[in-house]
Amino acid sequence: MTLDITSFIVERGGDPEVIKESQRKRGDSVELVDEVIAMYKRWVEAQFEANQVKKQINAVQKEITAKRKAKEPADEFVAEKTKLEAQVAEMEKAAAEEERIMRAKAGTIGNLVNKEVPVSQTEDDNKVLRTWHPDGPNAQVEKKTDILAHHEVMIRLGAFDTERGSKVAGHRGFFLTDDGVDLNQALINYGLDFLRKREYKKIQPPFFMRKDAMAKTAQLDQFDEELYKVSGDGEDKYLIATSEQPISAFHSEELFDQPEKQLPLKYAGYSTCFRKEAGAAGRDTWGIFRVHQFEKIEQFCITQPEHSWDMFNHMVENAEAFYQSLKIPYQVVAIVSGALNLAASQKYDLEALVPVPGCIQGTGFV
C-alpha cells in the first residue's frame, strides 16, 4: 500500500481530489478512489456498530455483578451477555474483512505523481533532461559499424559462454568465465566501495522472501510476470528481482521514534537478482542484456518525508558520479507518468550511450 488510508478521507485531513488527479496522470482508474472512500465509510460504520454492542455488554455485565452481589439469579443476563458477545465476534470479523478488502483496493492505487513528471501514456514521450560525455558537453557518441558489440568482445576474450549456459539453464542462461568473472567481481566491489565512501552501509539481503513480505513491496502483477516462485517446507517463497525488495522489509514493523536522530539511513544493497522477463521481443536479444539472473548494486534510503526529494537528488548525483568515474557517456531521462510503478512518485533512468548502432542501455535508475 503506497498511500495512507487517511489521505483518502477529507475528515481525516486527506484530499481525494489530489489522488484522483494523480490517477489521471497515470492513466489509471479514478473510480477506485471513490470505491476506497465508500469502503472506508462502511468499515467505520461496522466498527461503530460493534462498539455499540460492546456498550450493551458492559451494561449487562453491571447487571450481572449487581445480581451476584445481591445473591440473586443472573442466568437471564448471563445468557444475554453470551448472545451479545457472539454477535460482537461476528461483527468484528465482518469489520476486519471490510478493512482487508479496503486496504487491498487502496493498494492498487499508485503513489502521488510528482508535478515534475512528464504526463503521458507512452514512453516515446520520456524526456531527456541532460547528457554527459567524458570529452565535454559538446561531444557526441558516434555510432560505428566497424566496432564489436559487447558479446563479440567477450567471446573473443573467452569471458562468457552462452551456448553452454543455455544448455544448462535454458533461454538467456550464461556462464561467466575467466576475465568475465574478474570484471563482474571488480565492478561489484568498486560499486560497493563507491557508495561506502558516500556514507552508505553495505547490506547483502536474502535472495528469497516469504509471500506476505513480498506482497508488501511488489505489485501483484509482478508475481506471475516477473518473479520466480520456490516451493518447499509448506510455504511458498519468491526469488528477489532486486535487493530493494528485501531491504524495504528490513525495518518492517519498526518505529523510528526519533527520526531527526535516527534518519536518514542509507543502504548500499548488493544481491543476485532473478527475473522471468527477458525484455521486449526483438530487443537486446544478444549478449547478456535482459537476462534472468544478474548482480546489482542498489541505493536504498530511508528519510523523513520532508527530506525525500533532497535524498532523491542525492541518489541521482551518486548515480551520475558513478558513471562519470568510469567515463561512461550517459543521458538522464525522466520517465512518463504512465510508466511509473505504483510505488514510484518520480523516476529517472540513467542510460549509457554506447557506439554500437541501435543500442542505448538503461543501466541505472532512481
N, C-alpha and C positions, 0 to 999 in steps of 0.2 A: 504494500500500500504506500503510495507516494505522497498523498495529501492527508493531513489530519482531518478526521471526520467533522470536527468543529468548523473547518474552513468552508464547509457547505452550508452552514446554518447561520442565518442573519442574527438570530437571537444570541448566538454564542460568539459574535464578533466576526463571523465569516462573510464572504462576498461571493455567492454562487455565480454572479454575472461575470466576474473575473475568470472563474473556472470555465464557464461556457465559452468565453472569447478564446481562451487557450485551446479548448477542444476544436473550435472552428479553425484555428491556425493549423492544428494537426490534421484536419480533415476527418476528425472522429466525431462520434455521436454527441450532440448537445443534450439530447433527451436523457442520456444516462445521468446527468447531474440532477434533473428533476426526479428521476427514479430513486436516487440515493436519498434525496431530501424526504420523499414520501416514505421510504423505508425507515429513515431516522425517526420520523413522527410516529410511525406505528410502533417502533421499538420503545420510544419514550412512553407512549401510552400503555404498552404492555407492562413496562416496569412500574408505572404509576398504579395500574390496577392490581398488580401483585403486592405492592406496598400497602394498598388499602385493605387487602385481605389480611396482611400481616398485622395491621392495626386491630382488625377484628379478633385475631388470635390472641393478641395481648389483652384485649378486653375480656375475652373468655377465660384466659389464664388467671386474671384477677378474680373472676367469679369462682373459679376452682379453688384458688387459695383461700378465699373468704369462706367457702363452704367447708373446706377441710379444717380451718381454724375453729369453725363453729361445730365441728364434728357432725356435719350434715352430709347426706349423699350428694356426690358431684358427678355421678355417672353420665347424666344428660349433657353436662358441659364438657366432660372428657370426650364423649363421642363427637360432640360438635367440633371440638378442637382438632381431633383426628381427621375429621372430614375436611376442615379448612386447611390443615397442613398438607393434605393430599392435593387439594385444589391449588395451593401455592406452588407446590412442586411442579405441577403440570404447567402452571402459568410461567414460572421461571424457565422451564425447559423451552416453552414456546418463545419467550423473550430472547433466550440465548440463541435459538435458531434464527430468529429475526435479525439479531445482531450479526451472526455469522454470514448470512446472505447479504446483509447491507455492506459489511466490510469487504466481502468478496466482490461485490458490484463496484464499490468505490475503488478497489484495487485495479480495475480495468480502465480507470481514468488517469491520464498522464499528468506528470508534474507541470507546473505553470511554465509556459514557454516564455523565455526572456524576450524583452522588447527588441533586442538587437538581432534576433534570429531572422534570417530571410524567410518570408512566408510563401510557401509553395508546396505542391504535392509531387513535384518531380525533381529528382536530383540533378537534372540538367541546369537547374537554377541555383545550385550551390555557388557560393560567392567566394572567389579568390581574394583574400584580404591582403596578402603580401607574399613576396618571394624572396629567396636568399640564394646567393651564389658565392662560393669562396673567392672568385675573381672580381667581385664587386657588384654593385647594384645594376649595372648596365649589361652584365654578362648574361649570355643565354646558353641553355643546354641544347646543343645542336644534335639532332637525330642523325645517326650514322648507319649506313647499310653495311659497312665493312668492319663491323665490330661484333665480337662474340657476346651472346647473351650469357647470363649467369650460369645456366645449366651446362652450356657448352664449355665454359671455363672450368667448372667443377669436374666435368667428365675428363677433361684433359689433365687435370691435376690429380685425378683419382680420389676426389674429395667426397663423392657420394655415389650411391648405386641405387637407381630407381627400378631397374629391371628386377633385381633380386628382392627389393623392397616390396614391389607389387606382388611378387610370387609368394612372399611370406605374409604380408599384411593386407593385401588387396589393393583396390584403387587408391592412388595417391600415397601408397606406402613407400618408404625410402630408408636406406642406411646411410648415415654419415660415416666416413672413413678417413683415417689419417689427418690430413690438414683440415678437412671439413669438421672433424671433432674438435681440433685445436681452435679453429676460428670460432666455432659456436661457443665453446667454453670461455674464450678470451672476451667475446662480446658480452657474455653474461657477467663475467667478473668486472669488466670495465663499466658496464651499466650500473651494477650494484655499488661499486666504489664511487661512481659519479654522483649518485644520489646520497650516499653516506656523507660525502663532503658537503652536501647541502642540508645536513641535519635530518636525514631520513633514517628511520630504524628499519633494518633489513628483516624480512619475515618470509619464511617458506611455509605455506599452508598445506593441509591435507589435499590430496588430489581428488577426493570424492566427498560428497556431502549427503546427509540424510535428506529425504524428500521434503520434509516440513521446513528444514533450514533453507534448502534451495528455492522453495516456493516463495520465500520472503525476499529473494534477491533477483530471481529470474522470471521473465514473463512466461505465462502458461504456454504460449505457442512455441517457446524455446524447448520445452520438454521433449516434444516429438520431433521438431525440425532440426535441433542443434545438439542436444545433449545425449550422451551415451548412458544407458542405464546398466547398473551392475546389480545382479540379484544374488541373494545368499543370506544365510542366517535369519531368514524370515523377515528381512527388512530390505527394501529396495533402496539403493543409493545411486547417485548420479556423478559421473566424472565431470570435473570442473571445466568450463570453457575459458575461464580467465581467473587469475588469482583474486580479482576483485570480488568474486562471489563468496569464497570462504572468509576473506578479510572483512567483508561487510558484516559478517556474522560474528566476528571475533569479540566484539564488545556488546553483543546482543544481551538484552535484559540487564544491562548495567546502567547506572545513573551517574552522570558527571555533575555532582552537586556543587562543584566549584569550577565551572567551566573557564573562568578567567585565569585560573591557575593550571588547570589540567589540559587545556586545549591551546593550540592545535596539536593534534597527533599526526605525524607524517610517516607513512609506511612505504618502503620500497619492497613490493611483493615480487617474489620470484617463484615460478612454477612451470611445470609442463602443463599444456592446455590441450583439451580434446574437443573436437568439433566435428559433427557429422557433415556440415555443409562444406562444399568444395568450390563455391563461387558460381557465378552465372555461367550458363552454357557457352562454351567457346571463348571464355575469358580467362587468361592466365592459366592455361591448362598444361603448360610445360614447366619443368623445373620443380622447385619446392615452394612455390606460392600457393596459398589457399589449400594447405594440406590438413589432414585430420589430427595431426599431433605436432606440437611445436613448443618451444620455450619462449617465455615472455617476461619482461620486467615491467612492473605496473606501479604508477604513483597512486596511492590511496590516502586521502587526507580527511580528517575529521576536524571541523572547526565550528565556531559559533555562527549562527545564521547570518548575522550582520557582517561577518568577515568572509562569507563564502565566495563572493566574486573576486575579492582580493586574492584568495587562495587559488581560484580558477586561473587567474592571470599569472600567478606564481608558477603553477604547474605548466602552463603554456611556455613560459620563459625557460623553464628547465628542459622541456622537450626540445625547444629550438636550440638551446645551448648545446644539447647533446648532439644534434645533427651537425651543428657548426663545428664542434670539436672533432668530428670525423670528416669534416669538409664535404658533406653531402648536400648538394643543392636541393632545395625543397620549396614547396608553397604551402601556406596556411589557408585552409578552406573552411568557411562557415557552412555547416550543413543545414539544409532547409528544414522547416518545421515538420513537414510531413514524413521525414525520415528519422526523426528522433524516437528513441525507445521511450517507454513510459516513464522511466526514472529520470531521463535527461531533461534539463531545462534549456541547455545550450550545448552544442558540440562543435569542436574544431577537429578537422583531420590535418595532420602534417604529412604531406605526400612527397616522397622522394622523387626527384626528377632525374631520370636516367637516360642515357643517349640511345637506348635501344628503341626503334620505332614502335609506336603504339603501346608503350609501357610507362605508366605512372603508378608508383606503388605507395598506397596509404599505409605506411609502416608505423605510424603512431597516431594516437588521437587523445583528446582531452575532453 
